[in-house]
Structures are given as C-alpha cells and as structure tokens.
Amino acid sequence: MLLCISGFGLSKIVFQFVPLQDFSKPWTDAELYAKYGLSQEEIEFVEGTIRGME
C-alpha cells in the first residue's frame, strides 16, 4: 500500500513508518538494499524506476 500525505501541521504519527538512517557516512545502493532486506525483485523495481544520480 502506498500512502501519500501533503500538508502542514502533520503529527508525528504520520511518520511512524519512516526508518531512521545514519547520514554520517555515504551509503552505496548495495548497502542500503542489504540494510532494508530488499528482495531481488524489489531491487530490480527500484533500479528500473529510479534514475541514477551523476
């Protein structure tokens, strides 16, 4: 299920499913896939949908 909410005054309950991420180090795609336990099918979806950044 995809849930999208836009607006001001959002309560913290809206963000209960947002994972915490350590931004003190650079992450590779492979490290993130492993950290969040993505399946090969999910990885292929991400790589086929999101363009890489230069």
All heavy atoms as a GROMACS GRO file, in nm:
protein
  433
    1MET      N    1   0.085  -0.117   0.000
    1MET     CA    2   0.000   0.000   0.000
    1MET      C    3   0.090   0.124   0.000
    1MET      O    4   0.191   0.128   0.068
    1MET     CB    5  -0.090   0.001   0.123
    1MET     CG    6  -0.164   0.130   0.134
    1MET     SD    7  -0.292   0.152   0.259
    1MET     CE    8  -0.243   0.065   0.400
    2LEU      N    9   0.052   0.222  -0.076
    2LEU     CA   10   0.125   0.347  -0.082
    2LEU      C   11   0.039   0.456  -0.020
    2LEU      O   12  -0.077   0.471  -0.055
    2LEU     CB   13   0.157   0.382  -0.227
    2LEU     CG   14   0.226   0.515  -0.252
    2LEU    CD1   15   0.364   0.515  -0.185
    2LEU    CD2   16   0.242   0.538  -0.400
    3LEU      N   17   0.096   0.527   0.074
    3LEU     CA   18   0.023   0.634   0.142
    3LEU      C   19   0.099   0.763   0.124
    3LEU      O   20   0.218   0.770   0.150
    3LEU     CB   21   0.010   0.602   0.291
    3LEU     CG   22  -0.062   0.706   0.376
    3LEU    CD1   23  -0.206   0.724   0.330
    3LEU    CD2   24  -0.060   0.663   0.520
    4CYS      N   25   0.032   0.864   0.075
    4CYS     CA   26   0.095   0.992   0.050
    4CYS      C   27   0.011   1.102   0.116
    4CYS      O   28  -0.108   1.109   0.093
    4CYS     CB   29   0.101   1.015  -0.100
    4CYS     SG   30   0.243   1.104  -0.152
    5ILE      N   31   0.076   1.183   0.198
    5ILE     CA   32   0.006   1.291   0.267
    5ILE      C   33   0.084   1.419   0.243
    5ILE      O   34   0.205   1.422   0.256
    5ILE     CB   35  -0.006   1.264   0.418
    5ILE    CG1   36  -0.088   1.138   0.443
    5ILE    CG2   37  -0.068   1.383   0.489
    5ILE    CD1   38  -0.094   1.099   0.588
    6SER      N   39   0.015   1.523   0.208
    6SER     CA   40   0.079   1.652   0.186
    6SER      C   41   0.010   1.756   0.272
    6SER      O   42  -0.112   1.760   0.277
    6SER     CB   43   0.068   1.690   0.039
    6SER     OG   44   0.122   1.817   0.019
    7GLY      N   45   0.087   1.840   0.337
    7GLY     CA   46   0.026   1.945   0.415
    7GLY      C   47   0.111   1.989   0.532
    7GLY      O   48   0.214   1.930   0.562
    8PHE      N   49   0.068   2.093   0.596
    8PHE     CA   50   0.136   2.145   0.713
    8PHE      C   51   0.070   2.091   0.838
    8PHE      O   52  -0.044   2.047   0.837
    8PHE     CB   53   0.128   2.298   0.713
    8PHE     CG   54   0.204   2.361   0.600
    8PHE    CD1   55   0.138   2.406   0.488
    8PHE    CD2   56   0.341   2.372   0.605
    8PHE    CE1   57   0.207   2.462   0.384
    8PHE    CE2   58   0.412   2.428   0.502
    8PHE     CZ   59   0.345   2.474   0.390
    9GLY      N   60   0.140   2.096   0.948
    9GLY     CA   61   0.082   2.054   1.075
    9GLY      C   62   0.064   1.905   1.087
    9GLY      O   63  -0.026   1.859   1.156
   10LEU      N   64   0.151   1.826   1.020
   10LEU     CA   65   0.140   1.681   1.030
   10LEU      C   66   0.191   1.637   1.167
   10LEU      O   67   0.293   1.683   1.214
   10LEU     CB   68   0.222   1.614   0.921
   10LEU     CG   69   0.180   1.648   0.778
   10LEU    CD1   70   0.277   1.585   0.679
   10LEU    CD2   71   0.039   1.600   0.751
   11SER      N   72   0.120   1.545   1.229
   11SER     CA   73   0.163   1.495   1.360
   11SER      C   74   0.269   1.386   1.343
   11SER      O   75   0.287   1.331   1.235
   11SER     CB   76   0.043   1.439   1.437
   11SER     OG   77  -0.003   1.321   1.374
   12LYS      N   78   0.337   1.351   1.450
   12LYS     CA   79   0.442   1.251   1.443
   12LYS      C   80   0.389   1.113   1.407
   12LYS      O   81   0.464   1.029   1.360
   12LYS     CB   82   0.521   1.247   1.573
   12LYS     CG   83   0.444   1.201   1.693
   12LYS     CD   84   0.532   1.205   1.816
   12LYS     CE   85   0.455   1.160   1.938
   12LYS     NZ   86   0.535   1.164   2.059
   13ILE      N   87   0.262   1.087   1.427
   13ILE     CA   88   0.205   0.957   1.392
   13ILE      C   89   0.216   0.930   1.242
   13ILE      O   90   0.227   0.816   1.198
   13ILE     CB   91   0.059   0.944   1.442
   13ILE    CG1   92   0.009   0.800   1.434
   13ILE    CG2   93  -0.034   1.034   1.364
   13ILE    CD1   94   0.062   0.711   1.542
   14VAL      N   95   0.217   1.036   1.162
   14VAL     CA   96   0.228   1.023   1.016
   14VAL      C   97   0.362   0.961   0.978
   14VAL      O   98   0.374   0.892   0.878
   14VAL     CB   99   0.210   1.161   0.948
   14VAL    CG1  100   0.237   1.153   0.800
   14VAL    CG2  101   0.071   1.215   0.975
   15PHE      N  102   0.463   0.983   1.059
   15PHE     CA  103   0.598   0.939   1.027
   15PHE      C  104   0.640   0.812   1.101
   15PHE      O  105   0.758   0.779   1.105
   15PHE     CB  106   0.697   1.052   1.058
   15PHE     CG  107   0.670   1.175   0.978
   15PHE    CD1  108   0.601   1.283   1.033
   15PHE    CD2  109   0.710   1.183   0.845
   15PHE    CE1  110   0.574   1.396   0.958
   15PHE    CE2  111   0.684   1.296   0.770
   15PHE     CZ  112   0.616   1.402   0.826
   16GLN      N  113   0.546   0.737   1.154
   16GLN     CA  114   0.581   0.620   1.233
   16GLN      C  115   0.649   0.510   1.152
   16GLN      O  116   0.720   0.427   1.208
   16GLN     CB  117   0.458   0.565   1.304
   16GLN     CG  118   0.353   0.506   1.214
   16GLN     CD  119   0.233   0.458   1.292
   16GLN    OE1  120   0.236   0.444   1.413
   16GLN    NE2  121   0.124   0.435   1.221
   17PHE      N  122   0.633   0.508   1.019
   17PHE     CA  123   0.693   0.403   0.938
   17PHE      C  124   0.817   0.449   0.863
   17PHE      O  125   0.874   0.376   0.785
   17PHE     CB  126   0.591   0.348   0.838
   17PHE     CG  127   0.472   0.285   0.906
   17PHE    CD1  128   0.347   0.341   0.894
   17PHE    CD2  129   0.487   0.171   0.983
   17PHE    CE1  130   0.237   0.284   0.957
   17PHE    CE2  131   0.378   0.113   1.047
   17PHE     CZ  132   0.253   0.170   1.034
   18VAL      N  133   0.863   0.571   0.887
   18VAL     CA  134   0.984   0.622   0.822
   18VAL      C  135   1.105   0.569   0.900
   18VAL      O  136   1.119   0.594   1.018
   18VAL     CB  137   0.985   0.777   0.821
   18VAL    CG1  138   1.115   0.830   0.762
   18VAL    CG2  139   0.865   0.830   0.743
   19PRO      N  140   1.193   0.493   0.831
   19PRO     CA  141   1.307   0.436   0.904
   19PRO      C  142   1.412   0.542   0.939
   19PRO      O  143   1.426   0.642   0.870
   19PRO     CB  144   1.366   0.336   0.804
   19PRO     CG  145   1.325   0.389   0.670
   19PRO     CD  146   1.192   0.457   0.691
   20LEU      N  147   1.483   0.518   1.048
   20LEU     CA  148   1.594   0.605   1.085
   20LEU      C  149   1.714   0.569   0.999
   20LEU      O  150   1.739   0.452   0.972
   20LEU     CB  151   1.629   0.587   1.232
   20LEU     CG  152   1.522   0.628   1.332
   20LEU    CD1  153   1.568   0.596   1.473
   20LEU    CD2  154   1.490   0.776   1.318
   21GLN      N  155   1.788   0.669   0.955
   21GLN     CA  156   1.902   0.645   0.868
   21GLN      C  157   2.022   0.724   0.921
   21GLN      O  158   2.009   0.841   0.954
   21GLN     CB  159   1.869   0.689   0.725
   21GLN     CG  160   1.978   0.664   0.625
   21GLN     CD  161   2.008   0.517   0.606
   21GLN    OE1  162   1.918   0.436   0.594
   21GLN    NE2  163   2.134   0.482   0.606
   22ASP      N  164   2.137   0.659   0.926
   22ASP     CA  165   2.262   0.723   0.968
   22ASP      C  166   2.321   0.796   0.848
   22ASP      O  167   2.367   0.734   0.753
   22ASP     CB  168   2.359   0.617   1.019
   22ASP     CG  169   2.495   0.673   1.056
   22ASP    OD1  170   2.510   0.797   1.061
   22ASP    OD2  171   2.586   0.592   1.081
   23PHE      N  172   2.319   0.928   0.850
   23PHE     CA  173   2.370   1.007   0.738
   23PHE      C  174   2.514   1.056   0.763
   23PHE      O  175   2.562   1.143   0.693
   23PHE     CB  176   2.279   1.126   0.710
   23PHE     CG  177   2.147   1.084   0.651
   23PHE    CD1  178   2.032   1.084   0.729
   23PHE    CD2  179   2.138   1.044   0.520
   23PHE    CE1  180   1.911   1.045   0.676
   23PHE    CE2  181   2.017   1.004   0.465
   23PHE     CZ  182   1.903   1.004   0.544
   24SER      N  183   2.581   0.998   0.862
   24SER     CA  184   2.719   1.037   0.890
   24SER      C  185   2.818   0.969   0.796
   24SER      O  186   2.936   0.998   0.800
   24SER     CB  187   2.755   1.006   1.036
   24SER     OG  188   2.758   0.865   1.056
   25LYS      N  189   2.770   0.878   0.713
   25LYS     CA  190   2.856   0.809   0.616
   25LYS      C  191   2.784   0.798   0.483
   25LYS      O  192   2.661   0.798   0.478
   25LYS     CB  193   2.894   0.670   0.666
   25LYS     CG  194   2.779   0.571   0.664
   25LYS     CD  195   2.826   0.430   0.698
   25LYS     CE  196   2.753   0.330   0.612
   25LYS     NZ  197   2.833   0.245   0.533
   26PRO      N  198   2.860   0.788   0.376
   26PRO     CA  199   2.796   0.766   0.245
   26PRO      C  200   2.751   0.620   0.233
   26PRO      O  201   2.819   0.530   0.283
   26PRO     CB  202   2.906   0.798   0.145
   26PRO     CG  203   3.034   0.782   0.219
   26PRO     CD  204   3.004   0.808   0.364
   27TRP      N  205   2.637   0.597   0.171
   27TRP     CA  206   2.582   0.463   0.155
   27TRP      C  207   2.582   0.426   0.007
   27TRP      O  208   2.546   0.507  -0.077
   27TRP     CB  209   2.439   0.457   0.208
   27TRP     CG  210   2.427   0.468   0.355
   27TRP    CD1  211   2.424   0.582   0.429
   27TRP    CD2  212   2.418   0.362   0.448
   27TRP    NE1  213   2.413   0.554   0.562
   27TRP    CE2  214   2.409   0.419   0.577
   27TRP    CE3  215   2.417   0.224   0.436
   27TRP    CZ2  216   2.398   0.341   0.692
   27TRP    CZ3  217   2.406   0.148   0.551
   27TRP    CH2  218   2.397   0.206   0.677
   28THR      N  219   2.615   0.301  -0.023
   28THR     CA  220   2.602   0.251  -0.160
   28THR      C  221   2.462   0.190  -0.172
   28THR      O  222   2.398   0.156  -0.072
   28THR     CB  223   2.707   0.143  -0.191
   28THR    OG1  224   2.681   0.028  -0.109
   28THR    CG2  225   2.848   0.195  -0.169
   29ASP      N  226   2.420   0.174  -0.296
   29ASP     CA  227   2.290   0.109  -0.318
   29ASP      C  228   2.290  -0.030  -0.257
   29ASP      O  229   2.194  -0.070  -0.190
   29ASP     CB  230   2.259   0.101  -0.467
   29ASP     CG  231   2.227   0.235  -0.528
   29ASP    OD1  232   2.200   0.331  -0.453
   29ASP    OD2  233   2.228   0.245  -0.653
   30ALA      N  234   2.400  -0.106  -0.278
   30ALA     CA  235   2.407  -0.243  -0.226
   30ALA      C  236   2.395  -0.247  -0.074
   30ALA      O  237   2.328  -0.335  -0.019
   30ALA     CB  238   2.537  -0.308  -0.271
   31GLU      N  239   2.458  -0.152  -0.005
   31GLU     CA  240   2.448  -0.147   0.141
   31GLU      C  241   2.305  -0.118   0.186
   31GLU      O  242   2.255  -0.178   0.283
   31GLU     CB  243   2.541  -0.040   0.197
   31GLU     CG  244   2.688  -0.073   0.187
   31GLU     CD  245   2.777   0.042   0.228
   31GLU    OE1  246   2.744   0.159   0.200
   31GLU    OE2  247   2.881   0.014   0.290
   32LEU      N  248   2.238  -0.027   0.117
   32LEU     CA  249   2.100   0.005   0.152
   32LEU      C  250   2.006  -0.112   0.124
   32LEU      O  251   1.917  -0.142   0.203
   32LEU     CB  252   2.054   0.131   0.078
   32LEU     CG  253   2.120   0.260   0.125
   32LEU    CD1  254   2.088   0.374   0.029
   32LEU    CD2  255   2.077   0.295   0.265
   33TYR      N  256   2.027  -0.179   0.011
   33TYR     CA  257   1.945  -0.297  -0.021
   33TYR      C  258   1.958  -0.402   0.089
   33TYR      O  259   1.860  -0.461   0.132
   33TYR     CB  260   1.985  -0.357  -0.155
   33TYR     CG  261   1.965  -0.267  -0.275
   33TYR    CD1  262   2.042  -0.284  -0.389
   33TYR    CD2  263   1.870  -0.166  -0.277
   33TYR    CE1  264   2.026  -0.204  -0.501
   33TYR    CE2  265   1.853  -0.085  -0.387
   33TYR     CZ  266   1.930  -0.104  -0.500
   33TYR     OH  267   1.913  -0.025  -0.610
   34ALA      N  268   2.082  -0.424   0.135
   34ALA     CA  269   2.106  -0.523   0.240
   34ALA      C  270   2.047  -0.478   0.374
   34ALA      O  271   1.984  -0.557   0.444
   34ALA     CB  272   2.256  -0.549   0.254
   35LYS      N  273   2.066  -0.350   0.407
   35LYS     CA  274   2.016  -0.299   0.535
   35LYS      C  275   1.865  -0.314   0.546
   35LYS      O  276   1.812  -0.350   0.652
   35LYS     CB  277   2.053  -0.151   0.551
   35LYS     CG  278   1.999  -0.092   0.680
   35LYS     CD  279   2.037   0.052   0.701
   35LYS     CE  280   1.977   0.104   0.832
   35LYS     NZ  281   2.009   0.240   0.860
   36TYR      N  282   1.794  -0.287   0.437
   36TYR     CA  283   1.648  -0.291   0.441
   36TYR      C  284   1.591  -0.422   0.389
   36TYR      O  285   1.469  -0.437   0.377
   36TYR     CB  286   1.590  -0.171   0.367
   36TYR     CG  287   1.622  -0.042   0.440
   36TYR    CD1  288   1.717   0.047   0.391
   36TYR    CD2  289   1.563  -0.013   0.561
   36TYR    CE1  290   1.750   0.163   0.460
   36TYR    CE2  291   1.594   0.102   0.632
   36TYR     CZ  292   1.688   0.189   0.580
   36TYR     OH  293   1.720   0.303   0.650
   37GLY      N  294   1.678  -0.520   0.361
   37GLY     CA  295   1.632  -0.654   0.325
   37GLY      C  296   1.550  -0.662   0.198
   37GLY      O  297   1.453  -0.739   0.194
   38LEU      N  298   1.587  -0.587   0.096
   38LEU     CA  299   1.513  -0.590  -0.029
   38LEU      C  300   1.538  -0.720  -0.104
   38LEU      O  301   1.651  -0.771  -0.107
   38LEU     CB  302   1.552  -0.472  -0.120
   38LEU     CG  303   1.472  -0.344  -0.100
   38LEU    CD1  304   1.491  -0.285   0.036
   38LEU    CD2  305   1.506  -0.244  -0.208
   39SER      N  306   1.433  -0.773  -0.164
   39SER     CA  307   1.445  -0.893  -0.246
   39SER      C  308   1.500  -0.853  -0.383
   39SER      O  309   1.503  -0.734  -0.418
   39SER     CB  310   1.308  -0.958  -0.264
   39SER     OG  311   1.224  -0.876  -0.344
   40GLN      N  312   1.542  -0.951  -0.462
   40GLN     CA  313   1.593  -0.922  -0.596
   40GLN      C  314   1.486  -0.854  -0.681
   40GLN      O  315   1.515  -0.762  -0.756
   40GLN     CB  316   1.642  -1.050  -0.664
   40GLN     CG  317   1.712  -1.024  -0.796
   40GLN     CD  318   1.835  -0.934  -0.782
   40GLN    OE1  319   1.911  -0.947  -0.687
   40GLN    NE2  320   1.853  -0.843  -0.875
   41GLU      N  321   1.362  -0.896  -0.666
   41GLU     CA  322   1.251  -0.834  -0.739
   41GLU      C  323   1.235  -0.687  -0.701
   41GLU      O  324   1.213  -0.601  -0.787
   41GLU     CB  325   1.121  -0.911  -0.710
   41GLU     CG  326   1.002  -0.858  -0.785
   41GLU     CD  327   0.875  -0.936  -0.754
   41GLU    OE1  328   0.881  -1.040  -0.685
   41GLU    OE2  329   0.769  -0.891  -0.798
   42GLU      N  330   1.246  -0.656  -0.572
   42GLU     CA  331   1.235  -0.518  -0.526
   42GLU      C  332   1.352  -0.434  -0.576
   42GLU      O  333   1.334  -0.318  -0.616
   42GLU     CB  334   1.227  -0.514  -0.373
   42GLU     CG  335   1.097  -0.571  -0.319
   42GLU     CD  336   1.100  -0.595  -0.170
   42GLU    OE1  337   1.205  -0.635  -0.116
   42GLU    OE2  338   0.994  -0.575  -0.106
   43ILE      N  339   1.472  -0.492  -0.575
   43ILE     CA  340   1.590  -0.421  -0.625
   43ILE      C  341   1.574  -0.388  -0.773
   43ILE      O  342   1.602  -0.277  -0.817
   43ILE     CB  343   1.718  -0.504  -0.600
   43ILE    CG1  344   1.746  -0.513  -0.450
   43ILE    CG2  345   1.837  -0.445  -0.675
   43ILE    CD1  346   1.854  -0.613  -0.413
   44GLU      N  347   1.527  -0.484  -0.850
   44GLU     CA  348   1.505  -0.462  -0.993
   44GLU      C  349   1.400  -0.353  -1.016
   44GLU      O  350   1.413  -0.272  -1.108
   44GLU     CB  351   1.465  -0.592  -1.061
   44GLU     CG  352   1.579  -0.691  -1.069
   44GLU     CD  353   1.536  -0.830  -1.113
   44GLU    OE1  354   1.418  -0.850  -1.147
   44GLU    OE2  355   1.623  -0.920  -1.114
   45PHE      N  356   1.297  -0.350  -0.933
   45PHE     CA  357   1.195  -0.246  -0.944
   45PHE      C  358   1.256  -0.109  -0.918
   45PHE      O  359   1.234  -0.014  -0.994
   45PHE     CB  360   1.080  -0.272  -0.846
   45PHE     CG  361   0.978  -0.163  -0.846
   45PHE    CD1  362   0.882  -0.154  -0.947
   45PHE    CD2  363   0.977  -0.067  -0.746
   45PHE    CE1  364   0.789  -0.052  -0.947
   45PHE    CE2  365   0.884   0.037  -0.746
   45PHE     CZ  366   0.789   0.043  -0.847
   46VAL      N  367   1.334  -0.097  -0.811
   46VAL     CA  368   1.398   0.031  -0.776
   46VAL      C  369   1.491   0.075  -0.889
   46VAL      O  370   1.486   0.189  -0.935
   46VAL     CB  371   1.476   0.020  -0.643
   46VAL    CG1  372   1.564   0.142  -0.621
   46VAL    CG2  373   1.380   0.001  -0.527
   47GLU      N  374   1.576  -0.015  -0.935
   47GLU     CA  375   1.672   0.020  -1.038
   47GLU      C  376   1.607   0.050  -1.173
   47GLU      O  377   1.660   0.127  -1.252
   47GLU     CB  378   1.778  -0.089  -1.050
   47GLU     CG  379   1.865  -0.095  -0.926
   47GLU     CD  380   1.974  -0.200  -0.931
   47GLU    OE1  381   1.977  -0.281  -1.026
   47GLU    OE2  382   2.057  -0.201  -0.838
   48GLY      N  383   1.491  -0.010  -1.198
   48GLY     CA  384   1.419   0.015  -1.322
   48GLY      C  385   1.333   0.139  -1.317
   48GLY      O  386   1.288   0.190  -1.420
   49THR      N  387   1.306   0.190  -1.198
   49THR     CA  388   1.215   0.304  -1.181
   49THR      C  389   1.289   0.435  -1.152
   49THR      O  390   1.248   0.540  -1.198
   49THR     CB  391   1.118   0.275  -1.062
   49THR    OG1  392   1.052   0.152  -1.086
   49THR    CG2  393   1.017   0.386  -1.047
   50ILE      N  394   1.398   0.428  -1.075
   50ILE     CA  395   1.467   0.549  -1.031
   50ILE      C  396   1.596   0.566  -1.109
   50ILE      O  397   1.679   0.475  -1.114
   50ILE     CB  398   1.496   0.542  -0.879
   50ILE    CG1  399   1.364   0.529  -0.804
   50ILE    CG2  400   1.576   0.662  -0.834
   50ILE    CD1  401   1.378   0.505  -0.656
   51ARG      N  402   1.611   0.681  -1.170
   51ARG     CA  403   1.734   0.711  -1.245
   51ARG      C  404   1.849   0.737  -1.149
   51ARG      O  405   1.831   0.797  -1.044
   51ARG     CB  406   1.715   0.834  -1.334
   51ARG     CG  407   1.621   0.811  -1.450
   51ARG     CD  408   1.614   0.934  -1.539
   51ARG     NE  409   1.545   1.039  -1.465
   51ARG     CZ  410   1.566   1.168  -1.483
   51ARG    NH1  411   1.653   1.210  -1.570
   51ARG    NH2  412   1.499   1.257  -1.412
   52GLY      N  413   1.968   0.695  -1.189
   52GLY     CA  414   2.088   0.719  -1.110
   52GLY      C  415   2.128   0.864  -1.112
   52GLY      O  416   2.094   0.937  -1.204
   53MET      N  417   2.198   0.906  -1.007
   53MET     CA  418   2.247   1.044  -0.999
   53MET      C  419   2.394   1.045  -1.039
   53MET      O  420   2.469   0.956  -1.003
   53MET     CB  421   2.230   1.097  -0.856
   53MET     CG  422   2.085   1.107  -0.816
   53MET     SD  423   2.064   1.160  -0.644
   53MET     CE  424   2.141   1.319  -0.647
   54GLU      N  425   2.431   1.145  -1.110
   54GLU     CA  426   2.570   1.159  -1.154
   54GLU      C  427   2.654   1.226  -1.047
   54GLU      O  428   2.613   1.309  -0.977
   54GLU     CB  429   2.578   1.244  -1.281
   54GLU     CG  430   2.499   1.181  -1.396
   54GLU     CD  431   2.558   1.053  -1.448
   54GLU    OE1  432   2.683   1.039  -1.452
   54GLU    OE2  433   2.481   0.963  -1.484
   0.00000   0.00000   0.00000
